[in-house]
């Protein structure tokens, strides 16, 4: 299978400085890109993605998420804390219940665009 081994590698050493300079002007700072990497690490967990999928349909409490995903309330709570710390979900208290939902439309859009992209590939 070495047929395409070098097909995606340049065979030259020429740097296109005008391209490099243009990209330097618009590319995000390294710190922002590291934060983006951390963001994707948080959502790369399959349990957290399942929780986000549930919350994409509307707010739910830990007990509901636990029943839906067939996991312990403790496991759900742990993953919700990770998602909340990453500012991907928010919570609100109503009496003894705490309801969780996706943080905002940005989070919803990222999640839904990811689903759309995956469905396009298949």
C-alpha positions as CSV (number, residue, x, y, z in Angstrom):
1,X,0.0,0.0,0.0
2,X,2.9,2.4,-0.6
3,X,1.3,3.6,-3.7
4,X,0.3,7.1,-2.3
5,X,3.1,7.3,0.3
6,X,4.6,10.6,-1.1
7,X,1.6,12.0,-2.9
8,X,0.7,14.5,-0.2
9,X,4.3,15.7,0.5
10,X,6.0,18.5,-1.3
11,X,9.1,17.6,-3.1
12,X,10.5,21.1,-2.9
13,X,11.9,23.4,-0.2
14,X,10.4,26.6,-1.5
15,X,8.7,28.7,1.2
16,X,5.9,30.9,-0.1
17,X,6.6,33.8,2.2
18,X,3.6,35.9,1.0
19,X,1.3,33.1,2.0
20,X,3.0,32.6,5.4
21,X,2.9,36.3,6.1
22,X,-0.8,36.5,5.2
23,X,-1.7,33.6,7.4
24,X,0.3,35.0,10.3
25,X,-1.8,38.1,10.2
26,X,-5.1,36.2,10.6
27,X,-4.2,33.1,12.5
28,X,-5.3,32.9,16.1
29,X,-2.8,33.2,18.9
30,X,-1.2,29.9,20.1
31,X,-2.9,30.3,23.5
32,X,-6.4,30.5,21.8
33,X,-5.6,27.4,19.7
34,X,-4.5,25.5,22.8
35,X,-7.7,26.4,24.5
36,X,-9.6,25.2,21.4
37,X,-7.7,21.9,21.6
38,X,-8.7,21.6,25.3
39,X,-12.3,22.3,24.3
40,X,-12.3,19.5,21.7
41,X,-10.7,17.2,24.3
42,X,-13.6,17.7,26.6
43,X,-16.2,16.9,24.0
44,X,-14.2,13.9,22.7
45,X,-15.5,11.7,25.4
46,X,-18.4,9.5,24.2
47,X,-20.3,9.8,27.5
48,X,-20.1,13.6,27.4
49,X,-21.3,13.6,23.8
50,X,-24.2,11.4,24.7
51,X,-25.1,13.9,27.5
52,X,-24.8,16.8,25.1
53,X,-27.1,14.9,22.6
54,X,-29.7,14.5,25.3
55,X,-29.4,18.1,26.3
56,X,-29.7,19.3,22.7
57,X,-33.3,18.2,22.9
58,X,-33.9,20.2,26.0
59,X,-33.0,20.6,29.7
60,X,-32.9,17.5,31.9
61,X,-32.1,16.6,35.5
62,X,-29.4,14.1,36.6
63,X,-32.1,11.5,37.3
64,X,-33.5,11.8,33.8
65,X,-30.1,11.6,32.2
66,X,-29.2,8.6,34.4
67,X,-32.3,6.7,33.3
68,X,-31.9,7.7,29.6
69,X,-28.2,6.8,29.4
70,X,-28.4,3.8,31.8
71,X,-25.7,5.2,34.0
72,X,-25.4,6.0,37.7
73,X,-26.3,9.4,38.9
74,X,-22.8,9.7,40.2
75,X,-21.2,9.1,36.8
76,X,-23.6,11.5,35.1
77,X,-22.9,14.2,37.8
78,X,-19.2,13.8,37.3
79,X,-19.5,14.2,33.5
80,X,-21.8,17.2,34.0
81,X,-19.2,18.9,36.2
82,X,-16.6,18.5,33.5
83,X,-19.0,19.9,30.9
84,X,-20.0,22.8,33.2
85,X,-16.4,23.6,34.0
86,X,-15.7,23.8,30.3
87,X,-18.7,26.1,30.0
88,X,-20.6,23.7,27.7
89,X,-23.6,23.2,30.0
90,X,-25.4,25.4,32.5
91,X,-27.7,24.5,35.4
92,X,-30.7,26.0,37.1
93,X,-32.3,25.0,40.4
94,X,-36.1,24.5,40.8
95,X,-36.9,23.4,44.3
96,X,-35.0,20.2,45.0
97,X,-34.2,19.6,41.3
98,X,-31.3,20.9,39.3
99,X,-31.9,21.0,35.5
100,X,-29.1,21.1,33.0
101,X,-29.0,22.4,29.4
102,X,-26.5,23.3,26.8
103,X,-24.8,26.6,27.7
104,X,-25.8,28.6,24.6
105,X,-26.5,28.6,20.9
106,X,-22.7,28.4,20.1
107,X,-22.5,25.1,21.9
108,X,-25.7,23.8,20.3
109,X,-24.4,24.9,16.8
110,X,-21.0,23.2,17.3
111,X,-22.7,20.0,18.4
112,X,-25.3,20.0,15.6
113,X,-22.7,20.9,13.0
114,X,-20.6,18.0,14.1
115,X,-23.6,15.7,13.8
116,X,-24.3,17.1,10.3
117,X,-20.7,16.6,9.3
118,X,-20.7,13.0,10.5
119,X,-23.9,12.2,8.6
120,X,-22.4,13.7,5.4
121,X,-19.4,11.4,5.6
122,X,-21.5,8.2,5.9
